[in-house]
Amino acid sequence: MADRLKNRIAVVTGAANGIGQGVARLFREEGATVIGVDRSDTDEACDLTDEAQTQALFARIGAAHGRIDVLVNAAAFAVFAWLEDLSYADWKTTLTGELDIVYLATRAAWPWLKQGGTSSVINFASANARHALEGSPALAHCAGKGGVLAMTRQLAMEGAPHGIRANTIAPGFIKTAATARHLAADPDFERQVLAKNMLKRLGEPEDIAWAACWLASEEARYVTGADIAIDAGATAW
Ligand SMILES: NC(=O)c1ccc[n+]([C@@H]2O[C@H](COP(=O)([O-])OP(=O)(O)OC[C@H]3O[C@@H](n4cnc5c(N)ncnc54)[C@H](O)[C@@H]3O)[C@@H](O)[C@H]2O)c1
């Protein structure tokens, strides 16, 4: 199969790294026209926490393509620190980098997603939206991802009359530049992650990209408001 997303116009944020990069690559292999967005090093450079830049970006993409069929909101930024070390500024930066970033892009894309007729929004929650992982100073990240999970159910309800489906993927630990820093910071962290994983390996961006491909395709036409755990079983026990 190499055409599951043929003729689909897909915007993938966070496409310069990690999961977004893996999703953009697979979507292209599956025949989609992909517009990758990031701060730099991809098709479109944009600070997605800047309202004016984000509005202008999606107006430009919409005008060029006439519609958006798939929006993958993989761009995110979070500060990890234990409660007593987490400044209020870092708390707010994390909520902006995990929540506002999804709200701003989705709102700007919405008129073009409506044009798609059978559109799909794919957001990223996290295993951290449901459980606390020992050894992970993830307080603000847990709040942000819990917010994305709840927000996406609402988007599913608001989007349904317009043919827009909205779902979250909840990754467990996936190897990216961002998570490599967590592994480097704490020599025991990998052991703690693997202790929770039923499948005893760390995840790759491609493990997530296959699920995103399915959610973006018509194979998932009856799926909305769902949260798909891709976490090696970490949250299943
Ligand atoms: N990697 C994991 O283990 C994991 C686990 C659970 C959830 N997630 C979620 O999956 C998504 C992707 O994660 P990742 O690990 O690939 O992240 P990453 O840090 O590797 O990549 C995120 C990308 O977003 C971009 N970005 C950040 N702020 C931006 C902004 N204001 N404007 C434009 N681009 C911006 C960064 O430049 C980067 O390229 C995120 O929502 C993350 O929270 C990841």
The ligand as an SDF file (V2000), in Angstrom:
LIG
                    3D

 44 48  0  0  0  0  0  0  0  0999 V2000
    8.2820   11.9010   22.2540 N   0  0  0  0  0  0  0  0  0  0  0  0
    7.5020   11.4030   23.2040 C   0  0  0  0  0  0  0  0  0  0  0  0
    7.9000   10.5050   23.9520 O   0  0  0  0  0  0  0  0  0  0  0  0
    6.0980   11.9200   23.3870 C   0  0  0  0  0  0  0  0  0  0  0  0
    5.2930   11.2890   24.3410 C   0  0  0  0  0  0  0  0  0  0  0  0
    4.0050   11.7560   24.5150 C   0  0  0  0  0  0  0  0  0  0  0  0
    3.5360   12.8170   23.7730 C   0  0  0  0  0  0  0  0  0  0  0  0
    4.3540   13.4030   22.8560 N   0  0  0  0  0  0  0  0  0  0  0  0
    3.8000   14.5200   22.0860 C   0  0  0  0  0  0  0  0  0  0  0  0
    3.9450   14.2830   20.6910 O   0  0  0  0  0  0  0  0  0  0  0  0
    4.1470   15.5300   20.0240 C   0  0  0  0  0  0  0  0  0  0  0  0
    5.4650   15.4830   19.2470 C   0  0  0  0  0  0  0  0  0  0  0  0
    6.5160   15.2290   20.1680 O   0  0  0  0  0  0  0  0  0  0  0  0
    8.0510   15.1100   19.7600 P   0  0  0  0  0  0  0  0  0  0  0  0
    8.6980   14.2890   20.8070 O   0  0  0  0  0  0  0  0  0  0  0  0
    8.1660   14.7120   18.3380 O   0  0  0  0  0  0  0  0  0  0  0  0
    8.5380   16.6000   19.9610 O   0  0  0  0  0  0  0  0  0  0  0  0
    9.8850   17.3170   19.4330 P   0  0  0  0  0  0  0  0  0  0  0  0
   10.2720   18.2620   20.5180 O   0  0  0  0  0  0  0  0  0  0  0  0
   10.8720   16.3140   18.9510 O   0  0  0  0  0  0  0  0  0  0  0  0
    9.3520   18.1420   18.1810 O   0  0  0  0  0  0  0  0  0  0  0  0
    8.4270   19.1570   18.3740 C   0  0  0  0  0  0  0  0  0  0  0  0
    8.5950   20.1550   17.2460 C   0  0  0  0  0  0  0  0  0  0  0  0
    7.6900   21.2460   17.5000 O   0  0  0  0  0  0  0  0  0  0  0  0
    8.3390   22.4230   17.1200 C   0  0  0  0  0  0  0  0  0  0  0  0
    7.7890   23.5760   17.8280 N   0  0  0  0  0  0  0  0  0  0  0  0
    7.7680   23.7890   19.1600 C   0  0  0  0  0  0  0  0  0  0  0  0
    7.2330   24.9740   19.4320 N   0  0  0  0  0  0  0  0  0  0  0  0
    6.8900   25.5270   18.2350 C   0  0  0  0  0  0  0  0  0  0  0  0
    6.3080   26.7580   17.8510 C   0  0  0  0  0  0  0  0  0  0  0  0
    5.9570   27.6870   18.7700 N   0  0  0  0  0  0  0  0  0  0  0  0
    6.0890   26.9910   16.5420 N   0  0  0  0  0  0  0  0  0  0  0  0
    6.4440   26.0700   15.6010 C   0  0  0  0  0  0  0  0  0  0  0  0
    7.0080   24.8940   15.9060 N   0  0  0  0  0  0  0  0  0  0  0  0
    7.2270   24.6260   17.2100 C   0  0  0  0  0  0  0  0  0  0  0  0
    9.8110   22.2140   17.5080 C   0  0  0  0  0  0  0  0  0  0  0  0
   10.6540   23.1020   16.7800 O   0  0  0  0  0  0  0  0  0  0  0  0
   10.0020   20.7600   17.1520 C   0  0  0  0  0  0  0  0  0  0  0  0
   10.4950   20.5940   15.8250 O   0  0  0  0  0  0  0  0  0  0  0  0
    4.1370   16.5960   21.1140 C   0  0  0  0  0  0  0  0  0  0  0  0
    2.8280   17.0990   21.2770 O   0  0  0  0  0  0  0  0  0  0  0  0
    4.5330   15.8220   22.3470 C   0  0  0  0  0  0  0  0  0  0  0  0
    4.1010   16.4340   23.5340 O   0  0  0  0  0  0  0  0  0  0  0  0
    5.6280   12.9920   22.6530 C   0  0  0  0  0  0  0  0  0  0  0  0
  1  2  1  0
  2  3  2  0
  2  4  1  0
  4  5  1  0
  4 44  2  0
  5  6  2  0
  6  7  1  0
  7  8  2  0
  8  9  1  0
  8 44  1  0
  9 10  1  0
  9 42  1  0
 10 11  1  0
 11 12  1  0
 11 40  1  0
 12 13  1  0
 13 14  1  0
 14 15  2  0
 14 16  1  0
 14 17  1  0
 17 18  1  0
 18 19  2  0
 18 20  1  0
 18 21  1  0
 21 22  1  0
 22 23  1  0
 23 24  1  0
 23 38  1  0
 24 25  1  0
 25 26  1  0
 25 36  1  0
 26 27  1  0
 26 35  1  0
 27 28  2  0
 28 29  1  0
 29 30  1  0
 29 35  2  0
 30 31  1  0
 30 32  2  0
 32 33  1  0
 33 34  2  0
 34 35  1  0
 36 37  1  0
 36 38  1  0
 38 39  1  0
 40 41  1  0
 40 42  1  0
 42 43  1  0
M  CHG  2   8   1  16  -1
M  END
$$$$
